[in-house]
Amino acid sequence: MVAPRLAPALVAIASGVLFSGVAEAQYKVDTRDDIIASSKSLAYDLMKFYHGNESGQIPGLLPGPPASGTGDYYWWEAGAMMGTYIDYWKLTGDTTYNDVVTEGMLFQVGPQRDYMPPNQTLSLGNDDQGFWGLSALLAAENKFPDPPADQPQWLELAQAVWNTQADPSRYDETCNGGLRWQIPRTNAGYDYKNTIANGIFFNMGARLARYTGNDTYAERAEKAWDWLWGVQYIDHETWAVYDGASVNDNCTDIHKTQYSYNAGILIQGVAFMYNHTSDDKWRTRLDSLLDACLASFFPEDIAYELSCEFALGGSVCKTDMLSYKGYLVRWLGVVTQVAPHTAAKILGPLRKSGEAAARQCTGGASGRECGFYWTEGKFIDPSVDKTSGAGEAMDVLAAVSSMLIEDVAPPVTNDTGGTSKGNPNAGGKDNGERPVKPVTAGDKAGAAILTILLLVGAGGLFVWMSFFDPMVS
């Protein structure tokens, strides 16, 4: 990969925010005990961005959305943060945040228990819903403490998300299949079909097949893969993974930006399909995707957001992008467990990424605030990217805690110790459109009275304008 040439303005920005010397690193990652201690401190600092556990606040939300003026974060990123803490608990054994995670995840399920809360409709995408579903499925696979019996269960919630997306009302026939980016027809982006929405659906299908043993999920996952391959969101020669295309041109004019989480969600899904089926075609796909991903997103063996990181804080990386490589690191860690032959390629870059991420956490009043640009070895203030830093903090927690992946058991299934109860019929048709309230007799009577009053008022206004208004000649 040839790095883009930096504009002079970006060079000035970068040089202005880099410290002239390297501040002393606050986090050590040399031993298992060091990694656990550093992870605990990182988890504590990340939780400072979250206020859903405070009096008067809404559980399960990071400050935002941007249009509200309260913060930088859309609904989905809080769901992703919950998954980060589930992995953190699994990797370190620290239960400190388990109650916060459970409260947030159950509060956001929505009235249909499918992670479609009505107050998020204006920015509700299939990928947004999917990130909450991924975290619920992760909770089931990791044996995260089950919710109270009167609450929806982790596996049930994951199935509800997957079922709503599998329904033909959502998985439609434009571009010969696939999920749209947005769910309600009125949302900007409804005419776009992107890789992350379809990749999450594929990934969840593969994992649900492995967890439950029900091959219906695997069949639909393979159909989702075939669609992604057919529209060439996956490059047939380089195995690069692209972002998506519009239904208005039959998904042929592909937006070829590469994001790390698009590659990561497919790699993990393919690894689960290989684990479930033992079919060599999935191994071939896994190895091809992984090689392409490591070449693009791990220069110097350190995680790197290809689409924007070259700018070194020049406000090219937007808030969402600043969290992507944390998911990539977490997902690749699990790939080493379900497809062990990949460990030789993945574990080295994971360790170097964790070391580099920890090394640059030298900012802020605490002296341990984390930035995003790990390959630089120096802290770059998150404010340069006009964010408050939750994504950066989440990434580093993921990178450091994932260094423990060899010490924990792989994801469980129903047959290997899983405890979460499922409901294969959960969810279903939910297009994000709020149902219209039935019209009652009282509504009809009220409408009639209102109509009469309007007619009388209009008639009076006409008489007054015609005969008394001096402006009428």
PADOVEX-457972 format. One record per residue (C-alpha): residue number from 1; residue in one letter; y, z, x. Coordinates in Angstrom, 1 decimal, decimal comma, padded with zeros to 4 digits. Layout:
BEGIN
NODE NUM A Y Z X
...
***
This chain:
BEGIN
NODE 1 M 000,0 000,0 000,0
NODE 2 V 003,4 -000,9 001,3
NODE 3 A 006,0 001,8 000,4
NODE 4 P 009,1 000,5 -001,3
NODE 5 R 012,2 000,4 000,8
NODE 6 L 014,6 003,3 -000,2
NODE 7 A 018,1 002,4 -001,4
NODE 8 P 020,8 004,1 000,7
NODE 9 A 021,8 006,3 -002,2
NODE 10 L 018,2 007,6 -002,5
NODE 11 V 018,0 008,2 001,3
NODE 12 A 021,2 010,2 001,0
NODE 13 I 019,9 012,2 -001,8
NODE 14 A 016,6 012,9 000,0
NODE 15 S 018,3 013,9 003,2
NODE 16 G 020,6 016,2 001,3
NODE 17 V 017,9 018,1 -000,4
NODE 18 L 015,4 018,4 002,5
NODE 19 F 015,9 021,5 004,6
NODE 20 S 016,7 020,8 008,2
NODE 21 G 013,8 022,9 009,3
NODE 22 V 010,6 024,0 007,7
NODE 23 A 010,9 027,3 005,9
NODE 24 E 008,0 029,7 006,4
NODE 25 A 005,2 029,1 003,9
NODE 26 Q 004,7 032,0 001,5
NODE 27 Y 001,2 030,9 000,4
NODE 28 K -001,9 031,1 002,6
NODE 29 V -005,0 029,0 001,7
NODE 30 D -007,2 029,6 004,7
NODE 31 T -009,9 031,7 003,1
NODE 32 R -011,3 032,1 -000,4
NODE 33 D -009,4 035,4 -000,8
NODE 34 D -006,2 033,7 000,4
NODE 35 I -006,7 030,9 -002,2
NODE 36 I -007,3 033,4 -005,0
NODE 37 A -004,2 035,5 -004,1
NODE 38 S -002,0 032,5 -003,8
NODE 39 S -003,3 031,1 -007,1
NODE 40 K -002,5 034,4 -008,8
NODE 41 S 001,1 034,3 -007,6
NODE 42 L 001,4 030,6 -008,6
NODE 43 A 000,0 031,4 -012,1
NODE 44 Y 002,5 034,2 -012,4
NODE 45 D 005,5 032,0 -011,5
NODE 46 L 004,3 029,2 -013,8
NODE 47 M 004,2 031,5 -016,7
NODE 48 K 007,9 032,2 -016,3
NODE 49 F 008,6 028,7 -017,7
NODE 50 Y 006,7 029,7 -020,9
NODE 51 H 008,3 031,8 -023,6
NODE 52 G 005,8 031,5 -026,4
NODE 53 N 004,5 035,0 -025,8
NODE 54 E 007,9 036,5 -026,2
NODE 55 S 009,3 038,1 -029,4
NODE 56 G 010,9 035,6 -031,7
NODE 57 Q 009,5 032,6 -029,8
NODE 58 I 006,8 030,1 -031,0
NODE 59 P 003,4 030,4 -029,3
NODE 60 G 002,1 027,3 -027,6
NODE 61 L 005,4 025,6 -026,8
NODE 62 L 007,3 025,0 -023,6
NODE 63 P 011,1 024,8 -023,9
NODE 64 G 012,0 021,5 -025,7
NODE 65 P 011,8 018,8 -026,8
NODE 66 P 014,7 017,3 -024,9
NODE 67 A 016,5 016,2 -028,0
NODE 68 S 016,7 019,8 -029,2
NODE 69 G 018,7 020,8 -026,2
NODE 70 T 016,4 023,8 -025,5
NODE 71 G 014,4 022,3 -022,6
NODE 72 D 012,8 019,3 -021,0
NODE 73 Y 009,3 019,5 -022,3
NODE 74 Y 007,5 017,7 -025,1
NODE 75 W 004,7 019,4 -027,1
NODE 76 W 001,8 017,8 -025,3
NODE 77 E 002,7 019,3 -021,9
NODE 78 A 002,2 022,9 -023,2
NODE 79 G -001,3 021,8 -024,3
NODE 80 A -001,9 020,5 -020,8
NODE 81 M -000,6 023,8 -019,3
NODE 82 M -003,1 025,7 -021,5
NODE 83 G -005,9 023,6 -019,8
NODE 84 T -004,5 024,4 -016,4
NODE 85 Y -004,8 028,1 -017,2
NODE 86 I -008,3 027,7 -018,5
NODE 87 D -009,3 026,1 -015,2
NODE 88 Y -007,4 028,8 -013,3
NODE 89 W -009,4 031,5 -015,1
NODE 90 K -012,7 029,6 -014,4
NODE 91 L -011,9 029,2 -010,7
NODE 92 T -010,4 032,6 -009,9
NODE 93 G -011,9 034,9 -012,6
NODE 94 D -008,5 036,3 -013,4
NODE 95 T -008,3 037,0 -017,2
NODE 96 T -004,6 037,9 -017,2
NODE 97 Y -003,4 034,9 -019,3
NODE 98 N -006,5 034,4 -021,5
NODE 99 D -004,9 036,0 -024,6
NODE 100 V -001,7 034,0 -024,1
NODE 101 V -003,8 030,8 -023,9
NODE 102 T -005,8 031,6 -027,0
NODE 103 E -002,8 032,5 -029,0
NODE 104 G -000,9 029,4 -028,1
NODE 105 M -003,9 027,0 -028,7
NODE 106 L -004,7 028,5 -032,1
NODE 107 F -001,1 028,6 -033,2
NODE 108 Q -000,6 024,9 -032,6
NODE 109 V -003,7 023,6 -034,5
NODE 110 G -001,8 022,5 -037,6
NODE 111 P -002,8 022,9 -041,3
NODE 112 Q -005,7 020,5 -040,9
NODE 113 R -007,0 022,2 -037,8
NODE 114 D -006,8 018,9 -035,8
NODE 115 Y -003,8 019,5 -033,5
NODE 116 M -001,3 017,7 -035,7
NODE 117 P 001,3 020,3 -036,6
NODE 118 P 003,9 018,8 -039,0
NODE 119 N 006,9 020,0 -036,9
NODE 120 Q 005,8 017,7 -034,0
NODE 121 T 005,5 014,5 -036,1
NODE 122 L 008,6 012,9 -034,7
NODE 123 S 007,1 012,6 -031,3
NODE 124 L 003,4 012,8 -032,1
NODE 125 G 001,2 010,4 -030,1
NODE 126 N -002,5 010,0 -029,8
NODE 127 D -002,2 011,1 -026,2
NODE 128 D -000,2 014,2 -027,2
NODE 129 Q -002,9 015,2 -029,7
NODE 130 G -005,5 014,3 -027,2
NODE 131 F -004,2 016,6 -024,5
NODE 132 W -004,6 019,6 -026,8
NODE 133 G -008,1 018,3 -027,6
NODE 134 L -008,9 018,0 -023,9
NODE 135 S -007,9 021,7 -023,4
NODE 136 A -010,1 022,8 -026,4
NODE 137 L -013,0 020,8 -025,0
NODE 138 L -012,5 022,3 -021,6
NODE 139 A -012,5 025,8 -023,1
NODE 140 A -015,9 025,0 -024,6
NODE 141 E -017,3 023,6 -021,4
NODE 142 N -016,0 026,5 -019,3
NODE 143 K -017,3 029,2 -021,7
NODE 144 F -013,7 030,4 -022,2
NODE 145 P -013,8 033,4 -024,6
NODE 146 D -014,4 032,1 -028,1
NODE 147 P -011,8 032,7 -030,8
NODE 148 P -012,3 035,2 -033,6
NODE 149 A -014,9 034,0 -036,1
NODE 150 D -012,3 033,4 -038,8
NODE 151 Q -010,4 031,0 -036,5
NODE 152 P -011,3 027,4 -035,6
NODE 153 Q -013,6 027,2 -032,5
NODE 154 W -013,0 025,3 -029,3
NODE 155 L -015,8 022,7 -029,8
NODE 156 E -014,8 022,3 -033,5
NODE 157 L -011,2 021,6 -032,5
NODE 158 A -012,2 019,0 -029,9
NODE 159 Q -014,4 017,3 -032,5
NODE 160 A -011,6 017,3 -035,0
NODE 161 V -009,2 015,6 -032,6
NODE 162 W -011,9 013,0 -031,7
NODE 163 N -012,8 012,3 -035,3
NODE 164 T -009,2 011,7 -036,4
NODE 165 Q -008,8 009,2 -033,6
NODE 166 A -012,2 007,5 -034,2
NODE 167 D -011,3 006,9 -037,9
NODE 168 P -010,3 003,2 -038,7
NODE 169 S -006,9 004,4 -039,9
NODE 170 R -006,2 005,3 -036,3
NODE 171 Y -008,5 003,1 -034,2
NODE 172 D -007,4 -000,1 -035,7
NODE 173 E -008,1 -003,8 -035,2
NODE 174 T -004,9 -005,0 -033,6
NODE 175 C -005,7 -006,3 -030,1
NODE 176 N -009,4 -006,2 -031,2
NODE 177 G -009,4 -002,4 -031,3
NODE 178 G -008,0 000,5 -029,4
NODE 179 L -005,6 003,4 -030,3
NODE 180 R -001,9 003,0 -030,5
NODE 181 W 000,4 005,2 -028,5
NODE 182 Q 002,1 006,9 -031,5
NODE 183 I 000,5 008,1 -034,7
NODE 184 P 003,1 007,8 -037,4
NODE 185 R 004,2 004,2 -038,1
NODE 186 T 007,9 005,3 -038,0
NODE 187 N 007,7 006,5 -034,4
NODE 188 A 009,1 004,4 -031,6
NODE 189 G 006,1 003,2 -029,6
NODE 190 Y 003,8 002,7 -032,5
NODE 191 D 003,5 -001,0 -031,5
NODE 192 Y 002,2 000,0 -028,0
NODE 193 K -001,4 000,6 -027,0
NODE 194 N -001,6 002,5 -023,8
NODE 195 T -004,3 003,5 -021,4
NODE 196 I -003,8 007,3 -021,6
NODE 197 A -004,4 007,5 -025,4
NODE 198 N -007,5 005,3 -025,1
NODE 199 G -008,6 007,0 -021,9
NODE 200 I -008,5 010,4 -023,5
NODE 201 F -010,5 009,2 -026,4
NODE 202 F -013,1 007,7 -024,0
NODE 203 N -013,1 010,8 -021,9
NODE 204 M -013,6 013,1 -024,9
NODE 205 G -016,4 010,9 -026,3
NODE 206 A -018,2 011,0 -023,0
NODE 207 R -017,9 014,8 -022,7
NODE 208 L -018,8 015,4 -026,3
NODE 209 A -021,9 013,3 -025,8
NODE 210 R -022,9 015,4 -022,8
NODE 211 Y -022,1 018,7 -024,5
NODE 212 T -023,7 018,1 -027,8
NODE 213 G -026,4 015,6 -026,9
NODE 214 N -025,2 013,4 -029,8
NODE 215 D -025,3 009,7 -028,6
NODE 216 T -022,9 008,7 -031,3
NODE 217 Y -020,1 010,0 -029,1
NODE 218 A -021,5 008,0 -026,1
NODE 219 E -021,7 004,8 -028,1
NODE 220 R -018,0 005,1 -029,2
NODE 221 A -017,0 006,0 -025,7
NODE 222 E -018,7 002,9 -024,3
NODE 223 K -016,9 000,8 -027,0
NODE 224 A -013,6 002,4 -025,8
NODE 225 W -014,4 001,5 -022,2
NODE 226 D -015,3 -002,1 -023,2
NODE 227 W -012,0 -002,4 -025,0
NODE 228 L -010,0 -001,1 -022,0
NODE 229 W -011,9 -003,5 -019,7
NODE 230 G -011,6 -006,4 -022,2
NODE 231 V -007,8 -006,1 -022,4
NODE 232 Q -007,7 -005,8 -018,6
NODE 233 Y -005,9 -002,5 -018,5
NODE 234 I -008,3 -002,0 -015,6
NODE 235 D -007,9 -004,7 -013,0
NODE 236 H -011,1 -006,6 -012,6
NODE 237 E -010,6 -007,2 -008,9
NODE 238 T -008,8 -004,2 -007,6
NODE 239 W -009,8 -001,6 -010,2
NODE 240 A -006,2 -000,5 -010,5
NODE 241 V -005,5 001,1 -013,8
NODE 242 Y -002,4 -000,1 -015,7
NODE 243 D -000,3 001,6 -018,4
NODE 244 G -000,6 -000,6 -021,5
NODE 245 A 000,8 -003,4 -023,6
NODE 246 S 002,3 -004,2 -027,0
NODE 247 V 000,4 -005,3 -030,0
NODE 248 N 003,2 -007,8 -030,7
NODE 249 D 001,7 -010,0 -028,0
NODE 250 N -001,9 -009,1 -028,7
NODE 251 C -001,8 -006,7 -025,7
NODE 252 T -001,6 -009,6 -023,2
NODE 253 D 001,7 -008,8 -021,5
NODE 254 I 000,5 -005,8 -019,5
NODE 255 H 002,8 -003,2 -018,2
NODE 256 K 001,3 -002,8 -014,7
NODE 257 T 002,8 000,5 -013,7
NODE 258 Q 000,2 002,8 -012,3
NODE 259 Y 000,2 006,5 -013,1
NODE 260 S -002,3 008,9 -011,5
NODE 261 Y -003,4 010,5 -014,8
NODE 262 N -004,5 007,1 -016,2
NODE 263 A -006,8 006,6 -013,2
NODE 264 G -007,9 010,3 -013,4
NODE 265 I -008,8 010,4 -017,1
NODE 266 L -011,0 007,3 -016,7
NODE 267 I -012,7 008,5 -013,5
NODE 268 Q -013,7 011,8 -015,1
NODE 269 G -014,9 010,1 -018,3
NODE 270 V -017,0 007,6 -016,3
NODE 271 A -018,5 010,5 -014,3
NODE 272 F -019,5 012,2 -017,5
NODE 273 M -021,0 009,0 -018,8
NODE 274 Y -023,0 008,7 -015,6
NODE 275 N -024,1 012,3 -015,8
NODE 276 H -025,2 011,8 -019,5
NODE 277 T -026,9 008,5 -019,2
NODE 278 S -028,0 008,2 -015,5
NODE 279 D -027,2 004,5 -015,9
NODE 280 D -026,3 002,8 -012,6
NODE 281 K -023,6 000,7 -014,2
NODE 282 W -021,6 003,9 -014,7
NODE 283 R -022,1 004,9 -011,1
NODE 284 T -020,8 001,5 -010,0
NODE 285 R -017,8 001,9 -012,2
NODE 286 L -017,2 005,4 -011,0
NODE 287 D -017,3 004,5 -007,4
NODE 288 S -015,1 001,5 -007,8
NODE 289 L -012,4 003,4 -009,8
NODE 290 L -012,6 006,4 -007,4
NODE 291 D -012,1 004,2 -004,3
NODE 292 A -009,1 002,5 -005,8
NODE 293 C -007,6 005,8 -006,9
NODE 294 L -008,0 007,5 -003,5
NODE 295 A -006,4 004,5 -001,8
NODE 296 S -003,4 004,4 -004,1
NODE 297 F -002,8 008,1 -005,0
NODE 298 F -003,9 009,9 -001,9
NODE 299 P -002,1 008,4 001,1
NODE 300 E -002,6 010,7 004,0
NODE 301 D -005,3 012,3 001,8
NODE 302 I -002,6 014,1 -000,2
NODE 303 A -002,0 013,6 -003,9
NODE 304 Y 001,0 011,3 -004,5
NODE 305 E 002,5 009,8 -007,6
NODE 306 L 002,6 006,2 -006,7
NODE 307 S 005,1 005,1 -009,5
NODE 308 C 008,0 007,3 -008,5
NODE 309 E 007,4 009,6 -005,6
NODE 310 F 008,8 007,3 -002,9
NODE 311 A 012,3 008,2 -004,2
NODE 312 L 012,0 011,8 -002,8
NODE 313 G 013,9 013,4 -005,6
NODE 314 G 016,1 010,5 -006,6
NODE 315 S 015,6 011,1 -010,4
NODE 316 V 013,0 008,4 -010,5
NODE 317 C 010,2 010,8 -011,5
NODE 318 K 010,8 011,8 -015,1
NODE 319 T 009,7 015,2 -016,5
NODE 320 D 006,3 013,9 -017,8
NODE 321 M 005,5 012,1 -014,5
NODE 322 L 006,0 015,3 -012,5
NODE 323 S 002,9 016,8 -014,1
NODE 324 Y 000,5 013,9 -013,7
NODE 325 K -001,0 014,5 -010,3
NODE 326 G -001,9 018,1 -011,2
NODE 327 Y -004,2 016,7 -013,9
NODE 328 L -005,6 014,2 -011,5
NODE 329 V -006,5 016,9 -009,0
NODE 330 R -008,2 019,1 -011,7
NODE 331 W -010,2 016,2 -013,1
NODE 332 L -011,4 015,0 -009,8
NODE 333 G -012,6 018,5 -009,0
NODE 334 V -014,9 018,4 -012,0
NODE 335 V -016,1 014,9 -011,1
NODE 336 T -017,6 016,4 -007,9
NODE 337 Q -019,7 018,7 -010,2
NODE 338 V -021,0 016,2 -012,7
NODE 339 A -021,4 013,4 -010,1
NODE 340 P -022,2 015,2 -006,9
NODE 341 H -022,4 012,1 -004,8
NODE 342 T -018,6 011,8 -005,0
NODE 343 A -018,0 015,2 -003,4
NODE 344 A -018,0 013,7 000,1
NODE 345 K -015,0 011,5 -000,8
NODE 346 I -013,1 013,9 -003,0
NODE 347 L -013,3 017,4 -001,5
NODE 348 G -011,4 016,5 001,7
NODE 349 P -008,4 015,1 -000,2
NODE 350 L -008,5 018,1 -002,6
NODE 351 R -008,3 020,5 000,3
NODE 352 K -005,5 018,6 002,1
NODE 353 S -003,6 018,4 -001,2
NODE 354 G -003,9 022,1 -001,8
NODE 355 E -002,8 022,9 001,7
NODE 356 A 000,2 020,5 001,5
NODE 357 A 001,2 021,7 -002,0
NODE 358 A 001,2 025,3 -000,9
NODE 359 R 003,1 024,5 002,3
NODE 360 Q 006,2 023,2 000,6
NODE 361 C 006,6 026,2 -001,8
NODE 362 T 009,5 027,7 000,1
NODE 363 G 012,4 027,2 -002,3
NODE 364 G 014,6 029,2 -004,7
NODE 365 A 015,7 032,9 -004,6
NODE 366 S 012,0 034,0 -004,3
NODE 367 G 011,4 031,8 -001,3
NODE 368 R 008,2 030,5 -003,0
NODE 369 E 009,5 028,0 -005,6
NODE 370 C 007,4 024,8 -005,6
NODE 371 G 008,6 021,2 -005,5
NODE 372 F 006,8 018,0 -006,1
NODE 373 Y 006,8 016,0 -002,8
NODE 374 W 003,9 017,4 -001,0
NODE 375 T 003,5 014,7 001,7
NODE 376 E 007,0 015,6 003,1
NODE 377 G 005,9 019,1 004,0
NODE 378 K 009,3 020,4 002,9
NODE 379 F 010,7 021,7 -000,3
NODE 380 I 012,8 019,4 -002,5
NODE 381 D 014,5 021,3 -005,3
NODE 382 P 013,2 020,3 -008,8
NODE 383 S 016,8 020,2 -010,1
NODE 384 V 017,3 017,0 -008,1
NODE 385 D 014,9 015,4 -010,6
NODE 386 K 016,8 017,1 -013,4
NODE 387 T 013,8 019,2 -014,5
NODE 388 S 013,3 022,9 -014,6
NODE 389 G 010,1 022,7 -012,6
NODE 390 A 007,2 023,6 -014,9
NODE 391 G 005,4 020,3 -014,0
NODE 392 E 005,8 021,0 -010,3
NODE 393 A 004,5 024,5 -010,6
NODE 394 M 001,6 023,4 -012,7
NODE 395 D 000,6 020,8 -010,1
NODE 396 V 000,6 023,3 -007,3
NODE 397 L -001,4 025,8 -009,2
NODE 398 A -003,9 023,1 -010,0
NODE 399 A -004,1 021,9 -006,4
NODE 400 V -004,5 025,4 -004,9
NODE 401 S -007,0 026,8 -007,4
NODE 402 S -009,0 023,5 -007,3
NODE 403 M -009,8 024,3 -003,7
NODE 404 L -012,4 026,8 -005,2
NODE 405 I -014,3 024,1 -007,1
NODE 406 E -017,4 024,5 -005,0
NODE 407 D -017,7 028,1 -005,9
NODE 408 V -018,0 027,7 -009,6
NODE 409 A -020,7 026,4 -012,0
NODE 410 P -020,4 022,9 -013,5
NODE 411 P -019,3 022,4 -017,2
NODE 412 V -022,0 023,8 -019,6
NODE 413 T -023,5 022,1 -022,6
NODE 414 N -025,1 023,4 -025,8
NODE 415 D -028,4 023,5 -023,9
NODE 416 T -027,1 025,1 -020,7
NODE 417 G -025,3 028,2 -022,0
NODE 418 G -022,5 026,9 -024,1
NODE 419 T -021,4 029,3 -026,9
NODE 420 S -018,7 027,4 -028,8
NODE 421 K -019,6 026,5 -032,3
NODE 422 G -018,9 022,9 -033,4
NODE 423 N -018,4 021,0 -036,6
NODE 424 P -019,3 017,3 -036,3
NODE 425 N -017,4 016,7 -039,6
NODE 426 A -014,1 018,4 -038,5
NODE 427 G -010,9 016,4 -038,8
NODE 428 G -011,2 012,9 -040,2
NODE 429 K -008,6 010,6 -041,6
NODE 430 D -005,1 011,8 -040,7
NODE 431 N -002,5 009,1 -040,0
NODE 432 G 000,3 011,6 -039,4
NODE 433 E 002,0 010,7 -042,6
NODE 434 R 002,7 013,8 -044,7
NODE 435 P 001,3 013,4 -048,2
NODE 436 V 003,7 012,9 -051,0
NODE 437 K 004,0 015,9 -053,4
NODE 438 P 002,6 015,0 -056,8
NODE 439 V 005,2 014,4 -059,5
NODE 440 T 005,2 017,0 -062,2
NODE 441 A 006,5 017,0 -065,8
NODE 442 G 009,3 019,3 -064,7
NODE 443 D 010,2 016,8 -061,9
NODE 444 K 010,3 013,9 -064,5
NODE 445 A 012,5 016,0 -066,9
NODE 446 G 014,8 016,9 -064,0
NODE 447 A 015,1 013,3 -062,9
NODE 448 A 015,9 012,2 -066,5
NODE 449 I 018,7 014,8 -066,8
NODE 450 L 020,1 013,8 -063,4
NODE 451 T 020,1 010,2 -064,4
NODE 452 I 022,0 010,9 -067,6
NODE 453 L 024,6 013,0 -065,7
NODE 454 L 025,0 010,2 -063,2
NODE 455 L 025,5 007,6 -065,9
NODE 456 V 028,0 009,8 -067,8
NODE 457 G 029,9 010,4 -064,5
NODE 458 A 029,9 006,8 -063,6
NODE 459 G 031,2 005,8 -067,0
NODE 460 G 034,0 008,4 -066,8
NODE 461 L 035,0 007,2 -063,4
NODE 462 F 035,1 003,6 -064,7
NODE 463 V 037,4 004,6 -067,6
NODE 464 W 039,7 006,6 -065,3
NODE 465 M 039,9 003,8 -062,7
NODE 466 S 040,6 001,2 -065,4
NODE 467 F 043,3 002,9 -067,5
NODE 468 F 044,8 005,8 -065,5
NODE 469 D 044,6 005,1 -061,8
NODE 470 P 048,0 003,7 -060,7
NODE 471 M 046,4 001,8 -057,8
NODE 472 V 044,7 -000,5 -060,3
NODE 473 S 047,0 -003,3 -061,4
***
